[in-house]
Amino acid sequence: MIDDEMIHDAPDGGESPADRAPEEQPGEAPLFDQREAEIEALQAQVADLKNAVLRERADQENLRKRFEREKESALKFGSEKLVRDLLPVLDSLTLGLDAAKAHEAEGKQALEQFIAGSAMTLKLLLETLEKNGITEINPVGEKLDPELHQALSAIPSPDAEANTILHVAQKGYLLNGRVIRAAQVIVADGSQKNPPQS
């Protein structure tokens, strides 16, 4: 049997407390909106960072390709300055040979002119090489330096100390201080220096 007091205390409409929808707490809706705004901001930040990384990768790839092109160009055309400077030497040699052929019948005078022209061409060539950082190694009278010279043989020489260069068989060359060809030399062996008097 139901007690009258219980019925009397029941809420209007006959709904129990469990059936009623929970009331929204004040401030819950703004908190949800704030979190959603934070998520959107973070997603936008991630997208920006992703784009920045992609741009950086693209820039790096472009830089690598540009470097490869410049490297290839440097290898291909690095000696352009030297070649330009050597063209007058080539012209001078060609003119000298043409002149010698034209005056071949004149004999001695043509030969002397050819020798003088060749000497001028050689001087021009050496100046061109020097202008491009190439210097000659012509070490007659110097001590043998294995970094710069290659001894082909040693011969007795009463007037020279051992390992003094007596003759240069082939000149050497330096490119900006680096040996590109060692000088081939003949040195004194020192065995006959100041031989005993008999």
Secondary structure, 3 states (H helix, E strand, C coil): CCCHHHHHHCCHHHCCCCCCCCCCCCCHHHHHHHHHHHHHHHHHHHHHHHHHHHHHHHHHHHHHHHHHHHHHHHHHHCCHHHHHHHHHHHHHHHHHHHHHHHCHHHCHHHHHHHHHHHHHHHHHHHHHHHHCCEEEECCCCCECCCCCEEEEEEECCCCCCCCEEEEEEECEEEECCEEEECEEEEEECCCCCCCCCC
